[in-house]
Every structure is written in structure tokens, then in C-alpha cells.
Amino acid sequence: MKNIIKELRKAKKLSQDELAKTCEVSRQTINAIENNKYDPTLQLAFKLAEVLETTVDQLFTAE
């Protein structure tokens, strides 16, 4: 699954650490998601979409 988390995070001037703390996960988790090495849980996907002010379907696309 491909995502645009990194682009949206940078546009909001958030570090991986800041986004991780807001979503209550580790920075390593955010890094793995951004690099398409980990698919987040549905709960985390909704939280990321909320923080990045988008929808889950816009955040993630099938490869």
C-alpha cells in the first residue's frame, strides 16, 4: 500500500517524532509507514488522516 504521509507531514511542518507523539506511536512506526514497510492498523490510519487533515482513502492508495 502506497501513502502520502511524508508529503503531508512535511507540508504541515511536522517531524516524524511530533506526528508519532500525536498519534501515540513510536517515530520508528511512522518511519516504517512512510517507507511502505508497515501497514498501520485501521485505528492508526484514521488517526493519521485526522492529524494530517485528510481522509484515509486519500492518504493510502493501492500500488
mmCIF file of the N, C-alpha and C atoms, coordinates in Angstrom:
data_MODEL
# 
_entry.id   MODEL 
# 
loop_
_atom_site.group_PDB 
_atom_site.id 
_atom_site.type_symbol 
_atom_site.label_atom_id 
_atom_site.label_alt_id 
_atom_site.label_comp_id 
_atom_site.label_asym_id 
_atom_site.label_entity_id 
_atom_site.label_seq_id 
_atom_site.pdbx_PDB_ins_code 
_atom_site.Cartn_x 
_atom_site.Cartn_y 
_atom_site.Cartn_z 
_atom_site.occupancy 
_atom_site.B_iso_or_equiv 
_atom_site.pdbx_formal_charge 
_atom_site.auth_seq_id 
_atom_site.auth_comp_id 
_atom_site.auth_asym_id 
_atom_site.auth_atom_id 
_atom_site.pdbx_PDB_model_num 
ATOM 1   N N  . MET A 1 1  ? 0.837  -1.171 0.000  1.00 0.00 ? 1  MET A N  1 
ATOM 2   C CA . MET A 1 1  ? 0.000  0.000  0.000  1.00 0.00 ? 1  MET A CA 1 
ATOM 3   C C  . MET A 1 1  ? 0.888  1.242  0.000  1.00 0.00 ? 1  MET A C  1 
ATOM 4   N N  . LYS A 1 2  ? 0.634  2.145  -0.898 1.00 0.00 ? 2  LYS A N  1 
ATOM 5   C CA . LYS A 1 2  ? 1.405  3.374  -1.007 1.00 0.00 ? 2  LYS A CA 1 
ATOM 6   C C  . LYS A 1 2  ? 0.687  4.481  -0.238 1.00 0.00 ? 2  LYS A C  1 
ATOM 7   N N  . ASN A 1 3  ? 1.463  5.457  0.275  1.00 0.00 ? 3  ASN A N  1 
ATOM 8   C CA . ASN A 1 3  ? 0.826  6.541  1.016  1.00 0.00 ? 3  ASN A CA 1 
ATOM 9   C C  . ASN A 1 3  ? 1.531  7.879  0.770  1.00 0.00 ? 3  ASN A C  1 
ATOM 10  N N  . ILE A 1 4  ? 0.849  8.950  1.162  1.00 0.00 ? 4  ILE A N  1 
ATOM 11  C CA . ILE A 1 4  ? 1.402  10.300 1.003  1.00 0.00 ? 4  ILE A CA 1 
ATOM 12  C C  . ILE A 1 4  ? 1.623  10.958 2.372  1.00 0.00 ? 4  ILE A C  1 
ATOM 13  N N  . ILE A 1 5  ? 1.850  10.140 3.387  1.00 0.00 ? 5  ILE A N  1 
ATOM 14  C CA . ILE A 1 5  ? 2.017  10.656 4.745  1.00 0.00 ? 5  ILE A CA 1 
ATOM 15  C C  . ILE A 1 5  ? 3.209  11.598 4.833  1.00 0.00 ? 5  ILE A C  1 
ATOM 16  N N  . LYS A 1 6  ? 4.332  11.205 4.258  1.00 0.00 ? 6  LYS A N  1 
ATOM 17  C CA . LYS A 1 6  ? 5.545  12.023 4.338  1.00 0.00 ? 6  LYS A CA 1 
ATOM 18  C C  . LYS A 1 6  ? 5.317  13.410 3.742  1.00 0.00 ? 6  LYS A C  1 
ATOM 19  N N  . GLU A 1 7  ? 4.685  13.458 2.564  1.00 0.00 ? 7  GLU A N  1 
ATOM 20  C CA . GLU A 1 7  ? 4.428  14.737 1.904  1.00 0.00 ? 7  GLU A CA 1 
ATOM 21  C C  . GLU A 1 7  ? 3.507  15.626 2.747  1.00 0.00 ? 7  GLU A C  1 
ATOM 22  N N  . LEU A 1 8  ? 2.437  15.038 3.274  1.00 0.00 ? 8  LEU A N  1 
ATOM 23  C CA . LEU A 1 8  ? 1.501  15.816 4.089  1.00 0.00 ? 8  LEU A CA 1 
ATOM 24  C C  . LEU A 1 8  ? 2.138  16.255 5.411  1.00 0.00 ? 8  LEU A C  1 
ATOM 25  N N  . ARG A 1 9  ? 2.927  15.374 5.998  1.00 0.00 ? 9  ARG A N  1 
ATOM 26  C CA . ARG A 1 9  ? 3.606  15.698 7.258  1.00 0.00 ? 9  ARG A CA 1 
ATOM 27  C C  . ARG A 1 9  ? 4.554  16.883 7.050  1.00 0.00 ? 9  ARG A C  1 
ATOM 28  N N  . LYS A 1 10 ? 5.324  16.851 5.968  1.00 0.00 ? 10 LYS A N  1 
ATOM 29  C CA . LYS A 1 10 ? 6.266  17.938 5.688  1.00 0.00 ? 10 LYS A CA 1 
ATOM 30  C C  . LYS A 1 10 ? 5.525  19.240 5.377  1.00 0.00 ? 10 LYS A C  1 
ATOM 31  N N  . ALA A 1 11 ? 4.408  19.144 4.684  1.00 0.00 ? 11 ALA A N  1 
ATOM 32  C CA . ALA A 1 11 ? 3.617  20.327 4.368  1.00 0.00 ? 11 ALA A CA 1 
ATOM 33  C C  . ALA A 1 11 ? 3.098  21.005 5.640  1.00 0.00 ? 11 ALA A C  1 
ATOM 34  N N  . LYS A 1 12 ? 2.852  20.206 6.677  1.00 0.00 ? 12 LYS A N  1 
ATOM 35  C CA . LYS A 1 12 ? 2.376  20.734 7.956  1.00 0.00 ? 12 LYS A CA 1 
ATOM 36  C C  . LYS A 1 12 ? 3.539  21.072 8.884  1.00 0.00 ? 12 LYS A C  1 
ATOM 37  N N  . LYS A 1 13 ? 4.772  20.899 8.371  1.00 0.00 ? 13 LYS A N  1 
ATOM 38  C CA . LYS A 1 13 ? 5.985  21.195 9.135  1.00 0.00 ? 13 LYS A CA 1 
ATOM 39  C C  . LYS A 1 13 ? 6.064  20.388 10.435 1.00 0.00 ? 13 LYS A C  1 
ATOM 40  N N  . LEU A 1 14 ? 5.687  19.121 10.345 1.00 0.00 ? 14 LEU A N  1 
ATOM 41  C CA . LEU A 1 14 ? 5.760  18.209 11.487 1.00 0.00 ? 14 LEU A CA 1 
ATOM 42  C C  . LEU A 1 14 ? 6.941  17.267 11.294 1.00 0.00 ? 14 LEU A C  1 
ATOM 43  N N  . SER A 1 15 ? 7.648  16.974 12.365 1.00 0.00 ? 15 SER A N  1 
ATOM 44  C CA . SER A 1 15 ? 8.693  15.957 12.306 1.00 0.00 ? 15 SER A CA 1 
ATOM 45  C C  . SER A 1 15 ? 8.028  14.594 12.482 1.00 0.00 ? 15 SER A C  1 
ATOM 46  N N  . GLN A 1 16 ? 8.771  13.543 12.164 1.00 0.00 ? 16 GLN A N  1 
ATOM 47  C CA . GLN A 1 16 ? 8.246  12.196 12.397 1.00 0.00 ? 16 GLN A CA 1 
ATOM 48  C C  . GLN A 1 16 ? 7.949  12.021 13.881 1.00 0.00 ? 16 GLN A C  1 
ATOM 49  N N  . ASP A 1 17 ? 8.817  12.555 14.725 1.00 0.00 ? 17 ASP A N  1 
ATOM 50  C CA . ASP A 1 17 ? 8.636  12.434 16.169 1.00 0.00 ? 17 ASP A CA 1 
ATOM 51  C C  . ASP A 1 17 ? 7.364  13.136 16.640 1.00 0.00 ? 17 ASP A C  1 
ATOM 52  N N  . GLU A 1 18 ? 7.115  14.334 16.121 1.00 0.00 ? 18 GLU A N  1 
ATOM 53  C CA . GLU A 1 18 ? 5.908  15.080 16.508 1.00 0.00 ? 18 GLU A CA 1 
ATOM 54  C C  . GLU A 1 18 ? 4.644  14.335 16.074 1.00 0.00 ? 18 GLU A C  1 
ATOM 55  N N  . LEU A 1 19 ? 4.656  13.831 14.856 1.00 0.00 ? 19 LEU A N  1 
ATOM 56  C CA . LEU A 1 19 ? 3.498  13.083 14.358 1.00 0.00 ? 19 LEU A CA 1 
ATOM 57  C C  . LEU A 1 19 ? 3.304  11.809 15.183 1.00 0.00 ? 19 LEU A C  1 
ATOM 58  N N  . ALA A 1 20 ? 4.396  11.143 15.494 1.00 0.00 ? 20 ALA A N  1 
ATOM 59  C CA . ALA A 1 20 ? 4.324  9.918  16.294 1.00 0.00 ? 20 ALA A CA 1 
ATOM 60  C C  . ALA A 1 20 ? 3.726  10.191 17.669 1.00 0.00 ? 20 ALA A C  1 
ATOM 61  N N  . LYS A 1 21 ? 4.176  11.247 18.326 1.00 0.00 ? 21 LYS A N  1 
ATOM 62  C CA . LYS A 1 21 ? 3.656  11.574 19.659 1.00 0.00 ? 21 LYS A CA 1 
ATOM 63  C C  . LYS A 1 21 ? 2.170  11.892 19.597 1.00 0.00 ? 21 LYS A C  1 
ATOM 64  N N  . THR A 1 22 ? 1.756  12.633 18.582 1.00 0.00 ? 22 THR A N  1 
ATOM 65  C CA . THR A 1 22 ? 0.342  12.973 18.426 1.00 0.00 ? 22 THR A CA 1 
ATOM 66  C C  . THR A 1 22 ? -0.505 11.716 18.215 1.00 0.00 ? 22 THR A C  1 
ATOM 67  N N  . CYS A 1 23 ? 0.036  10.756 17.486 1.00 0.00 ? 23 CYS A N  1 
ATOM 68  C CA . CYS A 1 23 ? -0.687 9.514  17.179 1.00 0.00 ? 23 CYS A CA 1 
ATOM 69  C C  . CYS A 1 23 ? -0.426 8.415  18.204 1.00 0.00 ? 23 CYS A C  1 
ATOM 70  N N  . GLU A 1 24 ? 0.387  8.717  19.201 1.00 0.00 ? 24 GLU A N  1 
ATOM 71  C CA . GLU A 1 24 ? 0.702  7.777  20.279 1.00 0.00 ? 24 GLU A CA 1 
ATOM 72  C C  . GLU A 1 24 ? 1.352  6.492  19.776 1.00 0.00 ? 24 GLU A C  1 
ATOM 73  N N  . VAL A 1 25 ? 2.316  6.661  18.853 1.00 0.00 ? 25 VAL A N  1 
ATOM 74  C CA . VAL A 1 25 ? 3.130  5.547  18.371 1.00 0.00 ? 25 VAL A CA 1 
ATOM 75  C C  . VAL A 1 25 ? 4.591  5.996  18.381 1.00 0.00 ? 25 VAL A C  1 
ATOM 76  N N  . SER A 1 26 ? 5.492  5.108  18.032 1.00 0.00 ? 26 SER A N  1 
ATOM 77  C CA . SER A 1 26 ? 6.911  5.469  18.006 1.00 0.00 ? 26 SER A CA 1 
ATOM 78  C C  . SER A 1 26 ? 7.271  6.151  16.685 1.00 0.00 ? 26 SER A C  1 
ATOM 79  N N  . ARG A 1 27 ? 8.386  6.878  16.701 1.00 0.00 ? 27 ARG A N  1 
ATOM 80  C CA . ARG A 1 27 ? 8.888  7.509  15.483 1.00 0.00 ? 27 ARG A CA 1 
ATOM 81  C C  . ARG A 1 27 ? 9.225  6.428  14.457 1.00 0.00 ? 27 ARG A C  1 
ATOM 82  N N  . GLN A 1 28 ? 9.710  5.298  14.935 1.00 0.00 ? 28 GLN A N  1 
ATOM 83  C CA . GLN A 1 28 ? 10.060 4.198  14.040 1.00 0.00 ? 28 GLN A CA 1 
ATOM 84  C C  . GLN A 1 28 ? 8.828  3.672  13.292 1.00 0.00 ? 28 GLN A C  1 
ATOM 85  N N  . THR A 1 29 ? 7.687  3.680  13.960 1.00 0.00 ? 29 THR A N  1 
ATOM 86  C CA . THR A 1 29 ? 6.442  3.248  13.312 1.00 0.00 ? 29 THR A CA 1 
ATOM 87  C C  . THR A 1 29 ? 6.086  4.196  12.171 1.00 0.00 ? 29 THR A C  1 
ATOM 88  N N  . ILE A 1 30 ? 6.172  5.497  12.429 1.00 0.00 ? 30 ILE A N  1 
ATOM 89  C CA . ILE A 1 30 ? 5.882  6.491  11.376 1.00 0.00 ? 30 ILE A CA 1 
ATOM 90  C C  . ILE A 1 30 ? 6.855  6.314  10.218 1.00 0.00 ? 30 ILE A C  1 
ATOM 91  N N  . ASN A 1 31 ? 8.127  6.134  10.531 1.00 0.00 ? 31 ASN A N  1 
ATOM 92  C CA . ASN A 1 31 ? 9.146  5.926  9.507  1.00 0.00 ? 31 ASN A CA 1 
ATOM 93  C C  . ASN A 1 31 ? 8.819  4.700  8.660  1.00 0.00 ? 31 ASN A C  1 
ATOM 94  N N  . ALA A 1 32 ? 8.468  3.605  9.295  1.00 0.00 ? 32 ALA A N  1 
ATOM 95  C CA . ALA A 1 32 ? 8.145  2.368  8.572  1.00 0.00 ? 32 ALA A CA 1 
ATOM 96  C C  . ALA A 1 32 ? 6.913  2.551  7.690  1.00 0.00 ? 32 ALA A C  1 
ATOM 97  N N  . ILE A 1 33 ? 5.905  3.258  8.179  1.00 0.00 ? 33 ILE A N  1 
ATOM 98  C CA . ILE A 1 33 ? 4.696  3.504  7.380  1.00 0.00 ? 33 ILE A CA 1 
ATOM 99  C C  . ILE A 1 33 ? 5.043  4.369  6.173  1.00 0.00 ? 33 ILE A C  1 
ATOM 100 N N  . GLU A 1 34 ? 5.800  5.451  6.393  1.00 0.00 ? 34 GLU A N  1 
ATOM 101 C CA . GLU A 1 34 ? 6.175  6.346  5.293  1.00 0.00 ? 34 GLU A CA 1 
ATOM 102 C C  . GLU A 1 34 ? 6.977  5.615  4.211  1.00 0.00 ? 34 GLU A C  1 
ATOM 103 N N  . ASN A 1 35 ? 7.767  4.635  4.615  1.00 0.00 ? 35 ASN A N  1 
ATOM 104 C CA . ASN A 1 35 ? 8.601  3.892  3.669  1.00 0.00 ? 35 ASN A CA 1 
ATOM 105 C C  . ASN A 1 35 ? 7.943  2.608  3.172  1.00 0.00 ? 35 ASN A C  1 
ATOM 106 N N  . ASN A 1 36 ? 6.636  2.509  3.391  1.00 0.00 ? 36 ASN A N  1 
ATOM 107 C CA . ASN A 1 36 ? 5.836  1.382  2.909  1.00 0.00 ? 36 ASN A CA 1 
ATOM 108 C C  . ASN A 1 36 ? 6.351  0.029  3.403  1.00 0.00 ? 36 ASN A C  1 
ATOM 109 N N  . LYS A 1 37 ? 6.894  0.012  4.621  1.00 0.00 ? 37 LYS A N  1 
ATOM 110 C CA . LYS A 1 37 ? 7.382  -1.231 5.212  1.00 0.00 ? 37 LYS A CA 1 
ATOM 111 C C  . LYS A 1 37 ? 6.434  -1.757 6.279  1.00 0.00 ? 37 LYS A C  1 
ATOM 112 N N  . TYR A 1 38 ? 5.380  -0.990 6.566  1.00 0.00 ? 38 TYR A N  1 
ATOM 113 C CA . TYR A 1 38 ? 4.423  -1.379 7.607  1.00 0.00 ? 38 TYR A CA 1 
ATOM 114 C C  . TYR A 1 38 ? 3.076  -0.779 7.266  1.00 0.00 ? 38 TYR A C  1 
ATOM 115 N N  . ASP A 1 39 ? 2.039  -1.590 7.311  1.00 0.00 ? 39 ASP A N  1 
ATOM 116 C CA . ASP A 1 39 ? 0.675  -1.091 7.109  1.00 0.00 ? 39 ASP A CA 1 
ATOM 117 C C  . ASP A 1 39 ? 0.061  -0.832 8.483  1.00 0.00 ? 39 ASP A C  1 
ATOM 118 N N  . PRO A 1 40 ? -0.387 0.399  8.721  1.00 0.00 ? 40 PRO A N  1 
ATOM 119 C CA . PRO A 1 40 ? -0.942 0.725  10.035 1.00 0.00 ? 40 PRO A CA 1 
ATOM 120 C C  . PRO A 1 40 ? -2.276 0.035  10.287 1.00 0.00 ? 40 PRO A C  1 
ATOM 121 N N  . THR A 1 41 ? -2.622 -0.062 11.552 1.00 0.00 ? 41 THR A N  1 
ATOM 122 C CA . THR A 1 41 ? -3.948 -0.571 11.902 1.00 0.00 ? 41 THR A CA 1 
ATOM 123 C C  . THR A 1 41 ? -4.981 0.425  11.394 1.00 0.00 ? 41 THR A C  1 
ATOM 124 N N  . LEU A 1 42 ? -6.205 -0.003 11.315 1.00 0.00 ? 42 LEU A N  1 
ATOM 125 C CA . LEU A 1 42 ? -7.273 0.886  10.874 1.00 0.00 ? 42 LEU A CA 1 
ATOM 126 C C  . LEU A 1 42 ? -7.407 2.079  11.815 1.00 0.00 ? 42 LEU A C  1 
ATOM 127 N N  . GLN A 1 43 ? -7.280 1.822  13.105 1.00 0.00 ? 43 GLN A N  1 
ATOM 128 C CA . GLN A 1 43 ? -7.372 2.893  14.102 1.00 0.00 ? 43 GLN A CA 1 
ATOM 129 C C  . GLN A 1 43 ? -6.271 3.930  13.881 1.00 0.00 ? 43 GLN A C  1 
ATOM 130 N N  . LEU A 1 44 ? -5.042 3.476  13.641 1.00 0.00 ? 44 LEU A N  1 
ATOM 131 C CA . LEU A 1 44 ? -3.929 4.394  13.407 1.00 0.00 ? 44 LEU A CA 1 
ATOM 132 C C  . LEU A 1 44 ? -4.104 5.136  12.087 1.00 0.00 ? 44 LEU A C  1 
ATOM 133 N N  . ALA A 1 45 ? -4.614 4.456  11.072 1.00 0.00 ? 45 ALA A N  1 
ATOM 134 C CA . ALA A 1 45 ? -4.847 5.102  9.776  1.00 0.00 ? 45 ALA A CA 1 
ATOM 135 C C  . ALA A 1 45 ? -5.829 6.263  9.924  1.00 0.00 ? 45 ALA A C  1 
ATOM 136 N N  . PHE A 1 46 ? -6.888 6.057  10.701 1.00 0.00 ? 46 PHE A N  1 
ATOM 137 C CA . PHE A 1 46 ? -7.859 7.138  10.925 1.00 0.00 ? 46 PHE A CA 1 
ATOM 138 C C  . PHE A 1 46 ? -7.242 8.284  11.718 1.00 0.00 ? 46 PHE A C  1 
ATOM 139 N N  . LYS A 1 47 ? -6.402 7.953  12.690 1.00 0.00 ? 47 LYS A N  1 
ATOM 140 C CA . LYS A 1 47 ? -5.738 8.987  13.491 1.00 0.00 ? 47 LYS A CA 1 
ATOM 141 C C  . LYS A 1 47 ? -4.782 9.803  12.616 1.00 0.00 ? 47 LYS A C  1 
ATOM 142 N N  . LEU A 1 48 ? -4.011 9.135  11.772 1.00 0.00 ? 48 LEU A N  1 
ATOM 143 C CA . LEU A 1 48 ? -3.107 9.838  10.856 1.00 0.00 ? 48 LEU A CA 1 
ATOM 144 C C  . LEU A 1 48 ? -3.888 10.760 9.926  1.00 0.00 ? 48 LEU A C  1 
ATOM 145 N N  . ALA A 1 49 ? -4.986 10.267 9.389  1.00 0.00 ? 49 ALA A N  1 
ATOM 146 C CA . ALA A 1 49 ? -5.812 11.077 8.492  1.00 0.00 ? 49 ALA A CA 1 
ATOM 147 C C  . ALA A 1 49 ? -6.358 12.300 9.221  1.00 0.00 ? 49 ALA A C  1 
ATOM 148 N N  . GLU A 1 50 ? -6.772 12.112 10.460 1.00 0.00 ? 50 GLU A N  1 
ATOM 149 C CA . GLU A 1 50 ? -7.300 13.227 11.249 1.00 0.00 ? 50 GLU A CA 1 
ATOM 150 C C  . GLU A 1 50 ? -6.225 14.280 11.499 1.00 0.00 ? 50 GLU A C  1 
ATOM 151 N N  . VAL A 1 51 ? -5.063 13.856 11.933 1.00 0.00 ? 51 VAL A N  1 
ATOM 152 C CA . VAL A 1 51 ? -3.970 14.782 12.236 1.00 0.00 ? 51 VAL A CA 1 
ATOM 153 C C  . VAL A 1 51 ? -3.503 15.500 10.974 1.00 0.00 ? 51 VAL A C  1 
ATOM 154 N N  . LEU A 1 52 ? -3.465 14.791 9.861  1.00 0.00 ? 52 LEU A N  1 
ATOM 155 C CA . LEU A 1 52 ? -2.982 15.373 8.602  1.00 0.00 ? 52 LEU A CA 1 
ATOM 156 C C  . LEU A 1 52 ? -4.101 16.039 7.798  1.00 0.00 ? 52 LEU A C  1 
ATOM 157 N N  . GLU A 1 53 ? -5.276 16.102 8.398  1.00 0.00 ? 53 GLU A N  1 
ATOM 158 C CA . GLU A 1 53 ? -6.439 16.785 7.818  1.00 0.00 ? 53 GLU A CA 1 
ATOM 159 C C  . GLU A 1 53 ? -6.781 16.291 6.411  1.00 0.00 ? 53 GLU A C  1 
ATOM 160 N N  . THR A 1 54 ? -6.954 14.984 6.324  1.00 0.00 ? 54 THR A N  1 
ATOM 161 C CA . THR A 1 54 ? -7.344 14.362 5.062  1.00 0.00 ? 54 THR A CA 1 
ATOM 162 C C  . THR A 1 54 ? -8.212 13.152 5.381  1.00 0.00 ? 54 THR A C  1 
ATOM 163 N N  . THR A 1 55 ? -8.492 12.355 4.384  1.00 0.00 ? 55 THR A N  1 
ATOM 164 C CA . THR A 1 55 ? -9.263 11.130 4.609  1.00 0.00 ? 55 THR A CA 1 
ATOM 165 C C  . THR A 1 55 ? -8.351 9.923  4.416  1.00 0.00 ? 55 THR A C  1 
ATOM 166 N N  . VAL A 1 56 ? -8.760 8.802  4.967  1.00 0.00 ? 56 VAL A N  1 
ATOM 167 C CA . VAL A 1 56 ? -7.963 7.584  4.862  1.00 0.00 ? 56 VAL A CA 1 
ATOM 168 C C  . VAL A 1 56 ? -7.790 7.183  3.399  1.00 0.00 ? 56 VAL A C  1 
ATOM 169 N N  . ASP A 1 57 ? -8.846 7.292  2.608  1.00 0.00 ? 57 ASP A N  1 
ATOM 170 C CA . ASP A 1 57 ? -8.728 6.874  1.199  1.00 0.00 ? 57 ASP A CA 1 
ATOM 171 C C  . ASP A 1 57 ? -7.827 7.791  0.391  1.00 0.00 ? 57 ASP A C  1 
ATOM 172 N N  . GLN A 1 58 ? -7.660 9.053  0.807  1.00 0.00 ? 58 GLN A N  1 
ATOM 173 C CA . GLN A 1 58 ? -6.717 9.941  0.134  1.00 0.00 ? 58 GLN A CA 1 
ATOM 174 C C  . GLN A 1 58 ? -5.290 9.699  0.618  1.00 0.00 ? 58 GLN A C  1 
ATOM 175 N N  . LEU A 1 59 ? -5.160 9.269  1.858  1.00 0.00 ? 59 LEU A N  1 
ATOM 176 C CA . LEU A 1 59 ? -3.860 9.030  2.473  1.00 0.00 ? 59 LEU A CA 1 
ATOM 177 C C  . LEU A 1 59 ? -3.184 7.784  1.889  1.00 0.00 ? 59 LEU A C  1 
ATOM 178 N N  . PHE A 1 60 ? -3.969 6.752  1.629  1.00 0.00 ? 60 PHE A N  1 
ATOM 179 C CA . PHE A 1 60 ? -3.437 5.476  1.145  1.00 0.00 ? 60 PHE A CA 1 
ATOM 180 C C  . PHE A 1 60 ? -4.028 5.100  -0.200 1.00 0.00 ? 60 PHE A C  1 
ATOM 181 N N  . THR A 1 61 ? -3.183 4.563  -1.077 1.00 0.00 ? 61 THR A N  1 
ATOM 182 C CA . THR A 1 61 ? -3.646 4.072  -2.363 1.00 0.00 ? 61 THR A CA 1 
ATOM 183 C C  . THR A 1 61 ? -3.022 2.689  -2.615 1.00 0.00 ? 61 THR A C  1 
ATOM 184 N N  . ALA A 1 62 ? -3.710 1.881  -3.372 1.00 0.00 ? 62 ALA A N  1 
ATOM 185 C CA . ALA A 1 62 ? -3.167 0.577  -3.745 1.00 0.00 ? 62 ALA A CA 1 
ATOM 186 C C  . ALA A 1 62 ? -2.033 0.794  -4.730 1.00 0.00 ? 62 ALA A C  1 
ATOM 187 N N  . GLU A 1 63 ? -1.018 -0.042 -4.635 1.00 0.00 ? 63 GLU A N  1 
ATOM 188 C CA . GLU A 1 63 ? 0.144  0.101  -5.543 1.00 0.00 ? 63 GLU A CA 1 
ATOM 189 C C  . GLU A 1 63 ? -0.145 -0.464 -6.899 1.00 0.00 ? 63 GLU A C  1 
# 
